[in-house]
């Protein structure tokens, strides 16, 4: 059972594995009069690492709980005690409206578990779409200027808005290593899953020529290596010889919306642990 935002807290733990960790953690919460409503744990046996996400209700004394847990858990344990609440985000987009429109619609009806602070785009095409949902729109072009200048302008916006996460909703610009490193595991991207087979322009044309049988999408954290960051969510839609290039592209847009929304739900609800270049998900 997951209670509405604001009624629960989330405890996240990563540490070396050892016997009795679940008992030690839940015992601390029980002693403080707190009620566990959902608990998930995983042991990476190869790495000997323990991961745990515990959702609980009540009014915790955060300092007391963290102190008690550190006394019981292995040294060097990573602990986070978070209030379950909407996350503040900024969405980056270019010209394709499907992912941005889907997120803004979910946001308008309270389904996103996030507060959209602004939309940033290197084109003005989606300005009217953002305006329909009363979301501030910032146009930061790249044409006829250095990438550093454009990214500096974007950073000024982000410094003012102070988002917790950045969502690349079909943002068709490659962010610099320096920019990405400012936001480790805080930028989420969505793209088709043809890579590396059909790279470059017109991937659906390439896919149609090859007669592919599935159209897919991948959502991942952005890292220095292009499209190589830890994967959060993936999905596919079946297609066949009867699908035209236009049909395939539409199928691609549909699955991208679904996969991005799923990845963001996991991120906003603090259900993702990043371990190396992979993710542990508690869905």
C-alpha positions as CSV (number, residue, x, y, z in Angstrom):
1,X,0.0,0.0,0.0
2,X,1.3,3.5,-0.9
3,X,-0.3,6.4,0.9
4,X,-0.9,9.8,-0.7
5,X,2.2,12.2,-0.9
6,X,2.7,14.0,2.4
7,X,1.5,11.1,4.6
8,X,4.6,9.0,4.4
9,X,8.4,9.1,4.6
10,X,10.9,7.1,2.6
11,X,14.0,5.5,4.1
12,X,16.7,4.5,1.5
13,X,19.7,2.4,2.5
14,X,22.7,1.1,0.7
15,X,25.5,-0.7,2.5
16,X,27.6,-3.8,2.6
17,X,25.5,-6.9,3.1
18,X,25.4,-8.8,6.4
19,X,23.0,-10.9,8.3
20,X,19.9,-9.4,9.9
21,X,19.8,-6.0,8.2
22,X,16.1,-6.0,7.5
23,X,15.4,-6.8,11.2
24,X,17.7,-4.1,12.4
25,X,16.1,-1.4,10.2
26,X,12.5,-2.2,10.9
27,X,13.3,-2.6,14.6
28,X,14.5,1.0,14.8
29,X,11.3,2.2,13.1
30,X,9.1,0.1,15.3
31,X,10.8,1.3,18.4
32,X,10.1,4.9,17.3
33,X,6.3,4.1,16.9
34,X,6.4,4.2,13.1
35,X,4.4,2.0,10.8
36,X,6.0,0.3,7.7
37,X,3.5,0.4,4.8
38,X,5.9,-0.9,2.1
39,X,9.3,-2.5,2.2
40,X,11.7,-3.7,-0.6
41,X,15.2,-5.0,-0.4
42,X,17.8,-6.5,-2.7
43,X,21.2,-8.1,-2.3
44,X,23.7,-7.8,-5.1
45,X,25.5,-11.1,-4.3
46,X,28.3,-10.5,-6.7
47,X,29.1,-7.1,-5.2
48,X,28.0,-7.9,-1.6
49,X,25.8,-4.8,-1.5
50,X,22.5,-4.4,0.2
51,X,19.8,-2.1,-1.0
52,X,16.6,-1.2,0.9
53,X,13.7,1.2,0.4
54,X,11.2,1.5,3.2
55,X,8.0,3.6,3.1
56,X,6.5,4.3,6.5
57,X,3.9,6.5,8.1
58,X,4.2,8.5,11.3
59,X,6.1,11.5,12.5
60,X,9.8,10.5,12.7
61,X,12.5,12.1,14.7
62,X,14.9,12.1,11.7
63,X,18.1,12.7,13.6
64,X,17.3,10.1,16.2
65,X,16.5,7.4,13.6
66,X,19.6,8.1,11.5
67,X,21.8,8.0,14.6
68,X,20.2,4.7,15.7
69,X,20.6,3.2,12.2
70,X,24.2,4.2,11.9
71,X,24.9,2.4,15.2
72,X,23.4,-0.8,13.8
73,X,24.4,-0.8,10.1
74,X,27.8,-1.5,8.6
75,X,30.2,1.4,8.5
76,X,30.0,3.6,5.5
77,X,26.3,2.9,5.0
78,X,24.4,5.4,2.7
79,X,21.2,6.6,4.5
80,X,18.5,8.9,3.2
81,X,15.3,9.8,5.1
82,X,13.0,11.7,2.8
83,X,9.6,13.2,3.0
84,X,7.3,11.7,0.3
85,X,6.4,14.8,-1.8
86,X,6.2,16.2,-5.3
87,X,9.6,16.7,-6.9
88,X,10.5,20.0,-8.6
89,X,11.5,19.5,-12.3
90,X,12.4,21.4,-15.4
91,X,11.6,19.9,-18.8
92,X,13.9,20.3,-21.8
93,X,12.3,19.9,-25.3
94,X,13.0,20.8,-28.9
95,X,10.2,20.5,-31.5
96,X,8.5,17.2,-30.9
97,X,5.4,17.7,-28.7
98,X,4.4,14.2,-27.7
99,X,6.5,13.6,-24.6
100,X,6.2,17.2,-23.4
101,X,2.5,17.3,-24.0
102,X,2.0,14.0,-22.1
103,X,3.9,15.2,-19.1
104,X,2.1,18.6,-19.0
105,X,-1.2,16.8,-19.2
106,X,-0.3,14.4,-16.4
107,X,0.9,17.4,-14.4
108,X,-2.3,19.3,-15.0
109,X,-4.4,16.5,-13.6
110,X,-2.1,15.7,-10.6
111,X,-0.8,12.4,-12.0
112,X,2.9,13.3,-12.3
113,X,4.0,13.4,-8.6
114,X,6.1,16.5,-9.6
115,X,5.9,20.2,-9.9
116,X,6.9,21.4,-13.4
117,X,8.8,24.7,-12.8
118,X,9.5,25.5,-16.5
119,X,10.1,24.3,-20.0
120,X,13.5,25.0,-21.7
121,X,13.7,24.7,-25.5
122,X,16.2,25.5,-28.2
123,X,13.2,26.3,-30.5
124,X,10.1,28.3,-30.0
125,X,7.7,25.8,-31.6
126,X,6.4,24.4,-28.2
127,X,5.9,27.8,-26.5
128,X,2.2,27.8,-27.2
129,X,1.9,24.3,-25.8
130,X,3.5,25.3,-22.5
131,X,1.4,28.4,-22.4
132,X,-1.8,26.3,-22.6
133,X,-0.8,24.7,-19.3
134,X,0.5,28.0,-17.8
135,X,4.1,26.8,-17.5
136,X,6.9,29.3,-18.0
137,X,8.8,28.8,-21.3
138,X,12.4,29.7,-21.9
139,X,13.8,29.8,-25.4
140,X,17.5,29.3,-25.4
141,X,18.8,29.0,-29.0
142,X,22.0,27.3,-30.1
143,X,22.1,28.7,-33.7
144,X,25.0,31.2,-34.4
145,X,26.4,30.9,-30.9
146,X,28.8,28.6,-29.0
147,X,27.4,25.7,-27.0
148,X,29.1,27.2,-23.9
149,X,27.1,30.4,-24.3
150,X,23.8,28.5,-24.6
151,X,24.5,26.2,-21.7
152,X,25.5,29.2,-19.6
153,X,22.1,30.8,-20.3
154,X,20.4,27.5,-19.4
155,X,22.4,27.3,-16.1
156,X,21.2,30.8,-15.2
157,X,17.6,29.6,-15.6
158,X,18.2,26.4,-13.6
159,X,20.0,28.3,-10.8
160,X,16.9,30.5,-10.5
161,X,14.4,27.6,-10.7
162,X,16.4,25.2,-8.7
163,X,15.0,21.9,-10.0
164,X,15.7,18.6,-8.3
165,X,15.6,16.8,-11.7
166,X,15.9,17.7,-15.3
167,X,13.8,15.8,-17.9
168,X,14.9,15.6,-21.5
169,X,11.6,15.2,-23.3
170,X,13.1,14.7,-26.8
171,X,15.6,17.5,-26.3
172,X,17.7,17.2,-29.5
173,X,20.9,18.7,-28.3
174,X,23.9,16.9,-26.9
175,X,24.8,18.4,-23.5
176,X,28.4,19.0,-22.7
177,X,30.4,16.8,-20.2
178,X,30.8,19.9,-18.0
179,X,27.0,20.5,-17.9
180,X,26.1,16.8,-17.3
181,X,28.6,16.6,-14.4
182,X,26.8,19.4,-12.6
183,X,23.8,17.1,-12.2
184,X,24.9,13.6,-11.5
185,X,22.0,11.1,-11.8
186,X,19.6,14.1,-12.0
187,X,19.0,14.3,-15.8
188,X,16.7,11.7,-17.4
189,X,16.5,11.2,-21.1
190,X,14.2,9.3,-23.5
191,X,15.1,8.0,-26.9
192,X,14.2,5.2,-29.3
193,X,15.8,1.8,-28.7
194,X,17.2,1.3,-32.2
195,X,20.7,2.3,-31.1
196,X,23.3,1.3,-32.1
197,X,21.7,-0.4,-35.1
198,X,20.0,2.6,-36.6
199,X,21.9,5.6,-35.5
200,X,21.6,9.1,-37.0
201,X,18.8,10.6,-39.0
202,X,15.6,8.8,-40.1
203,X,15.9,5.7,-37.8
204,X,12.3,4.7,-38.6
205,X,13.1,4.7,-42.3
206,X,16.1,2.5,-41.6
207,X,13.9,0.2,-39.5
208,X,11.3,-0.1,-42.1
209,X,13.8,-1.1,-44.7
210,X,15.2,-3.8,-42.4
211,X,11.7,-5.1,-41.6
212,X,12.0,-4.7,-37.8
213,X,9.3,-6.4,-35.7
214,X,9.4,-4.3,-32.5
215,X,9.5,-0.5,-31.9
216,X,11.0,0.4,-28.5
217,X,12.1,3.2,-26.2
218,X,14.7,3.6,-23.4
219,X,14.7,6.0,-20.5
220,X,18.0,6.5,-18.8
221,X,20.1,8.8,-16.7
222,X,22.4,11.0,-18.7
223,X,26.1,10.5,-18.3
224,X,29.2,11.7,-20.1
225,X,29.0,8.9,-22.6
226,X,26.2,9.6,-25.1
227,X,23.2,7.4,-24.5
228,X,25.2,5.1,-22.2
229,X,23.9,6.1,-18.8
230,X,22.2,3.7,-16.4
231,X,18.9,2.5,-17.8
232,X,15.7,3.1,-15.8
233,X,12.9,1.8,-18.0
234,X,12.3,0.3,-21.4
235,X,9.3,-0.8,-23.5
236,X,8.3,-2.2,-26.9
237,X,5.4,-2.2,-29.2
238,X,5.1,-5.0,-31.9
239,X,5.0,-3.9,-35.6
240,X,5.0,-5.9,-38.8
241,X,5.3,-5.6,-42.6
242,X,2.0,-3.7,-42.8
243,X,3.3,-0.7,-40.9
244,X,4.5,2.2,-42.9
245,X,7.4,4.5,-41.8
246,X,4.7,6.9,-40.6
247,X,3.0,4.1,-38.6
248,X,6.3,3.1,-37.1
249,X,7.2,6.6,-36.1
250,X,3.8,7.0,-34.4
251,X,4.3,3.7,-32.6
252,X,7.7,5.1,-31.4
253,X,6.1,8.2,-30.1
254,X,3.5,6.2,-28.2
255,X,6.0,4.0,-26.5
256,X,8.3,6.9,-25.7
257,X,5.6,8.6,-23.8
258,X,4.8,5.5,-21.8
259,X,8.4,4.6,-21.0
260,X,9.3,8.2,-20.0
261,X,6.3,8.5,-17.7
262,X,7.2,5.1,-16.0
263,X,10.8,6.1,-15.5
264,X,9.8,9.4,-14.0
265,X,7.3,7.8,-11.6
266,X,10.2,5.6,-10.3
267,X,12.5,8.6,-9.9
268,X,9.9,10.8,-8.3
269,X,9.0,8.1,-5.8
270,X,12.6,7.5,-4.9
271,X,12.5,3.9,-6.2
272,X,15.8,3.9,-8.1
273,X,19.3,3.1,-6.8
274,X,22.2,3.6,-9.1
275,X,24.9,1.1,-8.7
276,X,27.8,1.5,-11.2
277,X,26.2,1.8,-14.6
278,X,23.1,-0.1,-13.7
279,X,20.0,0.6,-11.7
280,X,18.2,-1.3,-8.9
281,X,14.4,-0.6,-9.2
282,X,11.8,-1.1,-6.5
283,X,8.5,-0.9,-8.3
